[in-house]
């Protein structure tokens, strides 16, 4: 049962009055900052025009695509916001080629923190990062069929445990000494060997370099509050409800410079489906939240039919 997919249709949505546009950064950022710059600006646009506009950042092309009513596209509010964000409108086009990507990204962005992006999954719960019990999760695919959105869901409960000292094969005596040591203490590959972990939100595989108690001096974040704001603004993750992490993990992707992650965002494995989970109540709750948090799409009323059309 947990491998079933359910496809639901929206009620009709009139996108005929919408146009698409492509935005580009006025000045080219540092290549290493391009990804986060586009994500942050896309999310700012989405929340400034909540329900009136759909957006999709494309770091590979260095652009942001948007879809909205023509009146919004030429209005003073959007023009002023693009000026403040240092974005320029490079072209206006039909909404069709951009529709699926823009709507799918927007739905996901507005679902957080009730449903949070973890790889291909959307995992339920504001406190999902600290949850020790299995949590409801869905995989969502969005398509457009005529004047309706087609939402296909694969739903189950998933187990997604925190990274534990046992996962790294650490000696209990070493752990005890690390806990008792001052804030400058660290554990390195000399202590736990060559280890690989997965890092949220994409579940990218990374090499674990060290475990530390505080942010390194060369971190891109000045302090813990700055790191919390980054995760909230980039991904909708709410780390602010917790105190500062006990540990941080320094990791490296493909041998590049090391990056620092708070303890809750590094795991040994991707989410694992729990056998014999009933997907139907999870789909039902997800659809309720999807509509509640996205009452309108591009200015048009959004509602979903409750009965799946394909099983």
C-alpha positions as a LaTeX table, in Angstrom:
\begin{tabular}{lrrr}
\hline
Residue & $x$ (\AA) & $y$ (\AA) & $z$ (\AA) \\
\hline
Unk1 & 0.00 & 0.00 & 0.00 \\
Unk2 & 2.84 & 2.46 & 0.80 \\
Unk3 & 4.03 & 2.33 & $-2.83$ \\
Unk4 & 0.73 & 3.51 & $-4.27$ \\
Unk5 & 0.39 & 6.84 & $-6.01$ \\
Unk6 & $-2.80$ & 8.90 & $-5.94$ \\
Unk7 & $-3.57$ & 11.58 & $-8.51$ \\
Unk8 & $-5.85$ & 14.49 & $-7.66$ \\
Unk9 & $-7.19$ & 17.27 & $-9.89$ \\
Unk10 & $-7.75$ & 20.88 & $-8.96$ \\
Unk11 & $-10.94$ & 22.68 & $-9.80$ \\
Unk12 & $-10.61$ & 24.78 & $-13.00$ \\
Unk13 & $-8.06$ & 27.62 & $-12.85$ \\
Unk14 & $-8.05$ & 30.39 & $-15.44$ \\
Unk15 & $-4.43$ & 31.09 & $-16.39$ \\
Unk16 & $-5.41$ & 32.84 & $-19.65$ \\
Unk17 & $-4.83$ & 36.30 & $-18.19$ \\
Unk18 & $-1.34$ & 35.42 & $-16.99$ \\
Unk19 & 1.98 & 36.14 & $-18.63$ \\
Unk20 & 5.42 & 34.76 & $-17.96$ \\
Unk21 & 8.63 & 36.72 & $-17.51$ \\
Unk22 & 12.30 & 35.95 & $-16.98$ \\
Unk23 & 14.35 & 37.96 & $-14.48$ \\
Unk24 & 18.12 & 38.25 & $-14.35$ \\
Unk25 & 20.50 & 39.66 & $-11.78$ \\
Unk26 & 21.69 & 43.14 & $-12.65$ \\
Unk27 & 25.22 & 42.27 & $-11.57$ \\
Unk28 & 26.75 & 38.80 & $-11.62$ \\
Unk29 & 27.33 & 37.49 & $-8.08$ \\
Unk30 & 30.26 & 35.40 & $-7.00$ \\
Unk31 & 29.64 & 31.97 & $-8.60$ \\
Unk32 & 29.62 & 30.33 & $-5.17$ \\
Unk33 & 26.85 & 32.74 & $-4.06$ \\
Unk34 & 24.70 & 32.55 & $-7.21$ \\
Unk35 & 22.57 & 29.64 & $-5.96$ \\
Unk36 & 21.66 & 31.17 & $-2.59$ \\
Unk37 & 21.21 & 34.65 & $-4.10$ \\
Unk38 & 18.62 & 33.43 & $-6.61$ \\
Unk39 & 16.78 & 31.31 & $-4.02$ \\
Unk40 & 16.57 & 34.16 & $-1.51$ \\
Unk41 & 15.38 & 36.68 & $-4.09$ \\
Unk42 & 12.81 & 34.23 & $-5.48$ \\
Unk43 & 11.36 & 33.59 & $-2.05$ \\
Unk44 & 11.24 & 37.30 & $-1.28$ \\
Unk45 & 9.24 & 37.89 & $-4.46$ \\
Unk46 & 6.90 & 35.01 & $-3.61$ \\
Unk47 & 6.13 & 36.25 & $-0.13$ \\
Unk48 & 5.76 & 39.88 & $-1.22$ \\
Unk49 & 3.16 & 38.71 & $-3.78$ \\
Unk50 & 1.74 & 35.75 & $-1.87$ \\
Unk51 & $-0.98$ & 34.11 & $-3.95$ \\
Unk52 & $-0.63$ & 36.62 & $-6.77$ \\
Unk53 & 2.54 & 35.32 & $-8.39$ \\
Unk54 & 4.38 & 32.04 & $-9.00$ \\
Unk55 & 8.15 & 31.88 & $-9.29$ \\
Unk56 & 10.93 & 29.43 & $-10.05$ \\
Unk57 & 14.67 & 30.06 & $-9.55$ \\
Unk58 & 17.01 & 28.43 & $-12.05$ \\
Unk59 & 20.60 & 28.71 & $-10.77$ \\
Unk60 & 21.92 & 26.84 & $-13.81$ \\
Unk61 & 20.79 & 29.68 & $-16.09$ \\
Unk62 & 21.17 & 32.41 & $-13.46$ \\
Unk63 & 17.53 & 33.48 & $-13.86$ \\
Unk64 & 14.20 & 33.59 & $-12.03$ \\
Unk65 & 11.02 & 32.84 & $-13.97$ \\
Unk66 & 7.72 & 34.30 & $-12.79$ \\
Unk67 & 4.06 & 34.04 & $-13.81$ \\
Unk68 & 1.35 & 36.51 & $-12.81$ \\
Unk69 & $-1.50$ & 38.60 & $-14.17$ \\
Unk70 & $-0.37$ & 41.18 & $-16.68$ \\
Unk71 & $-1.51$ & 43.97 & $-14.38$ \\
Unk72 & 0.97 & 42.76 & $-11.74$ \\
Unk73 & 3.74 & 42.39 & $-14.29$ \\
Unk74 & 3.57 & 46.05 & $-15.28$ \\
Unk75 & 2.53 & 47.43 & $-11.88$ \\
Unk76 & 4.55 & 49.79 & $-9.72$ \\
Unk77 & 4.79 & 47.31 & $-6.84$ \\
Unk78 & 6.66 & 44.66 & $-8.83$ \\
Unk79 & 8.74 & 47.24 & $-10.67$ \\
Unk80 & 9.84 & 48.76 & $-7.38$ \\
Unk81 & 10.62 & 45.39 & $-5.81$ \\
Unk82 & 12.74 & 44.29 & $-8.75$ \\
Unk83 & 14.67 & 47.53 & $-8.52$ \\
Unk84 & 15.36 & 46.96 & $-4.80$ \\
Unk85 & 16.39 & 43.35 & $-5.43$ \\
Unk86 & 18.63 & 44.41 & $-8.31$ \\
Unk87 & 16.77 & 42.26 & $-10.83$ \\
Unk88 & 15.96 & 43.19 & $-14.41$ \\
Unk89 & 13.13 & 41.87 & $-16.54$ \\
Unk90 & 14.78 & 40.45 & $-19.65$ \\
Unk91 & 11.77 & 39.15 & $-21.54$ \\
Unk92 & 8.02 & 38.60 & $-21.36$ \\
Unk93 & 6.65 & 35.38 & $-22.77$ \\
Unk94 & 3.61 & 33.12 & $-22.74$ \\
Unk95 & 3.07 & 31.48 & $-19.40$ \\
Unk96 & 2.74 & 27.94 & $-20.80$ \\
Unk97 & 6.40 & 26.79 & $-20.89$ \\
Unk98 & 7.04 & 28.15 & $-17.38$ \\
Unk99 & 3.79 & 27.18 & $-15.69$ \\
Unk100 & 4.60 & 23.76 & $-14.23$ \\
Unk101 & 8.02 & 24.72 & $-12.83$ \\
Unk102 & 6.77 & 28.01 & $-11.35$ \\
Unk103 & 3.66 & 26.53 & $-9.76$ \\
Unk104 & 5.44 & 23.44 & $-8.39$ \\
Unk105 & 8.19 & 25.53 & $-6.76$ \\
Unk106 & 5.68 & 28.01 & $-5.34$ \\
Unk107 & 3.47 & 25.33 & $-3.81$ \\
Unk108 & 6.47 & 23.77 & $-2.09$ \\
Unk109 & 7.80 & 27.10 & $-0.82$ \\
Unk110 & 4.49 & 28.11 & 0.74 \\
Unk111 & 3.96 & 24.73 & 2.41 \\
Unk112 & 6.89 & 25.21 & 4.80 \\
Unk113 & 7.16 & 24.85 & 7.75 \\
Unk114 & 4.08 & 22.61 & 7.80 \\
Unk115 & 5.62 & 20.37 & 5.09 \\
Unk116 & 9.37 & 20.72 & 4.60 \\
Unk117 & 11.47 & 19.86 & 1.56 \\
Unk118 & 13.88 & 16.98 & 2.27 \\
Unk119 & 15.28 & 15.68 & $-1.01$ \\
Unk120 & 12.27 & 14.48 & $-3.02$ \\
Unk121 & 10.13 & 14.31 & 0.10 \\
Unk122 & 7.93 & 16.83 & 1.86 \\
Unk123 & 8.11 & 15.91 & 5.55 \\
Unk124 & 5.39 & 17.09 & 7.93 \\
Unk125 & 5.88 & 19.14 & 11.06 \\
Unk126 & 7.47 & 22.39 & 12.17 \\
Unk127 & 9.74 & 20.37 & 14.47 \\
Unk128 & 10.50 & 17.61 & 11.96 \\
Unk129 & 14.24 & 18.06 & 12.37 \\
Unk130 & 14.10 & 17.08 & 16.04 \\
Unk131 & 11.34 & 14.47 & 15.71 \\
Unk132 & 12.48 & 11.03 & 16.91 \\
Unk133 & 9.29 & 9.29 & 15.77 \\
Unk134 & 8.25 & 8.47 & 12.18 \\
Unk135 & 6.67 & 11.43 & 10.44 \\
Unk136 & 4.13 & 11.71 & 7.60 \\
Unk137 & 5.78 & 12.48 & 4.26 \\
Unk138 & 4.77 & 12.78 & 0.62 \\
Unk139 & 6.42 & 12.92 & $-2.75$ \\
Unk140 & 4.54 & 15.39 & $-4.95$ \\
Unk141 & 4.54 & 15.70 & $-8.74$ \\
Unk142 & 2.71 & 18.62 & $-10.35$ \\
Unk143 & 1.45 & 18.74 & $-13.92$ \\
Unk144 & $-1.02$ & 20.84 & $-15.88$ \\
Unk145 & $-3.94$ & 19.25 & $-17.71$ \\
Unk146 & $-5.97$ & 21.84 & $-19.60$ \\
Unk147 & $-7.19$ & 24.34 & $-17.01$ \\
Unk148 & $-6.49$ & 22.09 & $-14.03$ \\
Unk149 & $-3.49$ & 21.23 & $-11.92$ \\
Unk150 & $-2.75$ & 17.54 & $-11.60$ \\
Unk151 & $-1.15$ & 16.65 & $-8.26$ \\
Unk152 & 0.23 & 13.12 & $-7.88$ \\
Unk153 & 1.14 & 12.02 & $-4.37$ \\
Unk154 & 3.07 & 9.09 & $-2.96$ \\
Unk155 & 2.48 & 9.14 & 0.79 \\
Unk156 & 3.84 & 7.20 & 3.74 \\
Unk157 & 5.41 & 7.62 & 7.16 \\
Unk158 & 9.19 & 7.92 & 7.17 \\
Unk159 & 11.90 & 7.31 & 9.71 \\
Unk160 & 14.62 & 9.98 & 9.66 \\
Unk161 & 16.79 & 9.66 & 12.79 \\
Unk162 & 19.39 & 12.15 & 13.88 \\
Unk163 & 23.06 & 11.33 & 13.41 \\
Unk164 & 24.32 & 9.57 & 16.55 \\
Unk165 & 27.81 & 8.92 & 17.91 \\
Unk166 & 27.26 & 5.20 & 17.31 \\
Unk167 & 26.76 & 5.93 & 13.60 \\
Unk168 & 30.33 & 7.22 & 13.52 \\
Unk169 & 31.78 & 4.36 & 15.58 \\
Unk170 & 33.09 & 6.76 & 18.22 \\
Unk171 & 34.63 & 5.46 & 21.43 \\
Unk172 & 32.39 & 6.42 & 24.42 \\
Unk173 & 35.45 & 7.64 & 26.30 \\
Unk174 & 36.30 & 9.99 & 23.43 \\
Unk175 & 32.74 & 11.32 & 23.41 \\
Unk176 & 32.86 & 11.93 & 27.16 \\
Unk177 & 36.15 & 13.80 & 26.83 \\
Unk178 & 34.75 & 15.87 & 23.97 \\
Unk179 & 31.69 & 16.84 & 26.02 \\
Unk180 & 33.82 & 17.87 & 28.98 \\
Unk181 & 36.29 & 19.86 & 26.88 \\
Unk182 & 36.03 & 23.59 & 26.18 \\
Unk183 & 34.25 & 25.11 & 23.19 \\
Unk184 & 37.32 & 24.79 & 20.97 \\
Unk185 & 37.33 & 20.99 & 21.11 \\
Unk186 & 36.84 & 19.03 & 17.91 \\
Unk187 & 36.73 & 15.49 & 16.62 \\
Unk188 & 38.29 & 14.78 & 13.23 \\
Unk189 & 38.80 & 11.93 & 10.79 \\
Unk190 & 41.63 & 10.78 & 13.04 \\
Unk191 & 38.88 & 9.93 & 15.56 \\
Unk192 & 36.10 & 8.55 & 13.35 \\
Unk193 & 37.82 & 7.62 & 10.08 \\
Unk194 & 36.56 & 8.39 & 6.60 \\
Unk195 & 32.81 & 8.90 & 6.92 \\
Unk196 & 30.10 & 10.04 & 4.52 \\
Unk197 & 26.80 & 11.63 & 5.47 \\
Unk198 & 23.79 & 13.17 & 3.74 \\
Unk199 & 23.07 & 16.86 & 4.16 \\
Unk200 & 19.73 & 18.64 & 4.07 \\
Unk201 & 17.77 & 19.92 & 2.26 \\
Unk202 & 18.84 & 18.10 & $-0.92$ \\
Unk203 & 20.24 & 15.06 & 0.90 \\
Unk204 & 23.52 & 15.61 & $-0.92$ \\
Unk205 & 26.29 & 13.15 & $-0.04$ \\
Unk206 & 29.24 & 14.78 & 1.69 \\
Unk207 & 32.42 & 13.76 & 3.46 \\
Unk208 & 32.44 & 14.47 & 7.18 \\
Unk209 & 35.56 & 16.45 & 8.07 \\
Unk210 & 35.08 & 17.29 & 11.73 \\
Unk211 & 32.65 & 17.72 & 14.62 \\
Unk212 & 32.93 & 20.99 & 16.55 \\
Unk213 & 31.15 & 22.84 & 19.36 \\
Unk214 & 30.97 & 26.29 & 17.84 \\
Unk215 & 30.99 & 28.01 & 14.46 \\
Unk216 & 34.48 & 28.09 & 12.92 \\
Unk217 & 36.11 & 31.53 & 12.58 \\
Unk218 & 36.03 & 31.26 & 8.77 \\
Unk219 & 32.31 & 30.37 & 8.65 \\
Unk220 & 30.10 & 32.43 & 6.32 \\
Unk221 & 27.84 & 33.04 & 9.35 \\
Unk222 & 28.85 & 35.50 & 12.04 \\
Unk223 & 26.84 & 33.71 & 14.74 \\
Unk224 & 24.05 & 31.24 & 15.42 \\
Unk225 & 21.19 & 33.76 & 14.87 \\
Unk226 & 22.60 & 34.52 & 11.41 \\
Unk227 & 22.64 & 30.81 & 10.57 \\
Unk228 & 19.03 & 30.42 & 11.79 \\
Unk229 & 17.87 & 33.29 & 9.57 \\
Unk230 & 19.61 & 31.77 & 6.58 \\
Unk231 & 17.88 & 28.39 & 6.94 \\
Unk232 & 14.50 & 30.04 & 7.45 \\
Unk233 & 14.86 & 32.40 & 4.48 \\
Unk234 & 16.36 & 29.80 & 2.14 \\
Unk235 & 14.29 & 26.72 & 2.92 \\
Unk236 & 11.58 & 27.63 & 5.41 \\
Unk237 & 13.24 & 25.46 & 8.10 \\
Unk238 & 12.49 & 26.70 & 11.62 \\
Unk239 & 15.61 & 26.27 & 13.72 \\
Unk240 & 14.71 & 29.25 & 15.90 \\
Unk241 & 12.51 & 27.14 & 18.19 \\
Unk242 & 15.59 & 25.33 & 19.50 \\
Unk243 & 18.58 & 26.54 & 21.42 \\
Unk244 & 21.99 & 26.65 & 19.79 \\
Unk245 & 23.17 & 23.23 & 18.55 \\
Unk246 & 25.33 & 21.15 & 20.84 \\
Unk247 & 27.58 & 20.38 & 17.86 \\
Unk248 & 28.15 & 21.52 & 14.29 \\
Unk249 & 29.36 & 19.33 & 11.45 \\
Unk250 & 31.99 & 20.48 & 8.98 \\
Unk251 & 31.58 & 18.67 & 5.66 \\
Unk252 & 33.05 & 18.81 & 2.18 \\
Unk253 & 31.28 & 18.19 & $-1.13$ \\
Unk254 & 33.48 & 16.62 & $-3.83$ \\
Unk255 & 36.66 & 17.76 & $-2.12$ \\
Unk256 & 35.72 & 21.44 & $-2.20$ \\
Unk257 & 35.98 & 23.92 & 0.69 \\
Unk258 & 34.35 & 22.78 & 3.91 \\
Unk259 & 30.93 & 24.07 & 4.97 \\
Unk260 & 29.39 & 24.08 & 8.44 \\
Unk261 & 25.96 & 22.65 & 9.24 \\
Unk262 & 23.96 & 22.58 & 12.50 \\
Unk263 & 23.60 & 19.13 & 14.01 \\
Unk264 & 19.94 & 18.58 & 12.97 \\
Unk265 & 20.64 & 19.02 & 9.25 \\
Unk266 & 23.18 & 16.18 & 8.81 \\
Unk267 & 22.05 & 12.53 & 8.76 \\
Unk268 & 23.45 & 9.10 & 8.06 \\
Unk269 & 20.68 & 8.10 & 5.66 \\
Unk270 & 17.85 & 9.56 & 3.63 \\
Unk271 & 14.27 & 9.22 & 4.98 \\
Unk272 & 13.21 & 5.59 & 5.03 \\
Unk273 & 9.55 & 4.64 & 4.41 \\
Unk274 & 7.88 & 2.78 & 7.26 \\
Unk275 & 6.29 & $-0.47$ & 6.00 \\
Unk276 & 2.50 & $-0.83$ & 5.99 \\
Unk277 & 1.80 & 2.89 & 6.36 \\
Unk278 & $-1.69$ & 3.88 & 5.20 \\
Unk279 & $-1.21$ & 6.65 & 2.61 \\
Unk280 & $-4.83$ & 7.81 & 2.52 \\
Unk281 & $-4.99$ & 9.92 & 5.73 \\
Unk282 & $-1.60$ & 11.42 & 4.88 \\
Unk283 & $-2.84$ & 12.44 & 1.40 \\
Unk284 & $-5.99$ & 13.89 & 2.94 \\
Unk285 & $-4.10$ & 16.05 & 5.42 \\
Unk286 & $-1.57$ & 17.13 & 2.83 \\
Unk287 & $-4.27$ & 18.29 & 0.39 \\
Unk288 & $-6.01$ & 20.24 & 3.16 \\
Unk289 & $-2.76$ & 22.03 & 3.97 \\
Unk290 & $-1.94$ & 22.55 & 0.29 \\
Unk291 & $-5.18$ & 24.45 & $-0.26$ \\
Unk292 & $-5.11$ & 26.24 & 3.09 \\
Unk293 & $-1.61$ & 27.60 & 2.48 \\
Unk294 & $-2.19$ & 28.34 & $-1.22$ \\
Unk295 & $-5.69$ & 29.84 & $-1.35$ \\
Unk296 & $-4.90$ & 31.49 & $-4.67$ \\
Unk297 & $-2.40$ & 30.80 & $-7.45$ \\
Unk298 & $-1.46$ & 33.72 & $-9.70$ \\
Unk299 & $-4.50$ & 35.56 & $-8.36$ \\
Unk300 & $-6.91$ & 32.72 & $-9.21$ \\
Unk301 & $-8.82$ & 30.72 & $-6.60$ \\
Unk302 & $-7.25$ & 27.33 & $-5.91$ \\
Unk303 & $-9.11$ & 24.26 & $-4.66$ \\
Unk304 & $-8.60$ & 20.53 & $-4.99$ \\
Unk305 & $-11.00$ & 17.69 & $-5.56$ \\
Unk306 & $-10.91$ & 15.23 & $-2.67$ \\
Unk307 & $-11.30$ & 12.01 & $-4.64$ \\
Unk308 & $-8.31$ & 10.72 & $-6.64$ \\
Unk309 & $-8.87$ & 10.26 & $-10.37$ \\
Unk310 & $-6.18$ & 7.59 & $-10.93$ \\
Unk311 & $-4.92$ & 4.92 & $-8.54$ \\
\hline
\end{tabular}
